[in-house]
Amino acid sequence: MTVLPGARITVVGIAWNISLFIVKLSVGFLTGSAGLIADGIHSASDMATDLIVLGGIRLGRRRADESHPYGHGRYETLAGGIVAGALILVGLFLAWEGASALYRGEGSFPGPAVIGVAAISVGIKEWLYRRTAESARSVGSPALYANAWHHRTDALSSIAVLAGGIGAVLGWGYADRIAGMIVGLMVAAAGWRTIARVLHELTEGGLSKSEIETIEAAIASVSGVNAWHRLRGRIVGRERFVDVHVLVDPKLSVVDGHRVSMDVEQAIREACRLPINVTVHIEPDLNELTAHHAEEG
């Protein structure tokens, strides 16, 4: 069976999250560490979002059909939004738990075993973050990007547990609570940043300035292109959809004009490292048409 791009690292993440969930809960209950138990629950939420991402990747890679002529990429975007929502909820929960414990004056002295488990968790989750983020950038996946941040927030929450364990060993039982509250807010902020990216796509937001500049440079490099206008782009999951009107010599034959359009499409595809669909509309470079388009804006 073909392994979809980004799916492999997600499966690896599921395996690690299952292991961390079991270890954190076991040690947490044995030592009485509320922070480590909460961190174990966070690892379980990571496992759940990994499954959501896998489903989003598989649905998003389905071919275009009559009901979805632009493909199913937005399924992957929705998966990213679900993960981002989970980030916000988990972050607010962690912050609330830390603040509530401080208000009640509850300290935590779990012992040195917690320090070892938390340190291992930080290393594993940071590695998963880097690998997943690298995969997200290579394929342009919003779901993988959101999941990468979920891995990092688990690493951050483990840092809070680590700090709490060290603080407890030094005799300060509130360290775990304070660190957990701060990290919870960081987790929620990461979720909100991801939600913003998802909403930008779902509301037909355009391509970034750097992507547009790359496309413009590619168009300008094509022989036979006199000028262009109405360059537009949008994101659908991992793919970019671009359309542009290109002005050519009005004396060109239909065949030569078509060749120019094909050259423009090829130049844009080669310039953009992510999957891209290009539609080129060829127009004669006539003064009256140029003035008409200028009036239309």
Secondary structure, 3 states (H helix, E strand, C coil): CCCCCCHHHHHHHHHHHHHHHHHHHHHHHHHCCHHHHHHHHHHHHHHHHHHHHHHHHHHHCCCCCCCCCCCCHHHHHHHHHHHHHHHHHHHHHHHHHHHHHHHHCCCCCCCCHHHHHHHHHHHHHHHHHHHHHHHHHHHCCHHHHHHHHHHHHHHHHHHHHHHHHHHHHCCCCCHHHHHHHHHHHHHHHHHHHHHHHHHHHHCCCCCCHHHHHHHHHHHHCCCCCCEEEEEEEEEECCEEEEEEEEEECCCCCHHHHHHHHHHHHHHHHHHCCCCEEEEEEEEECCHHHHHHHHHHC
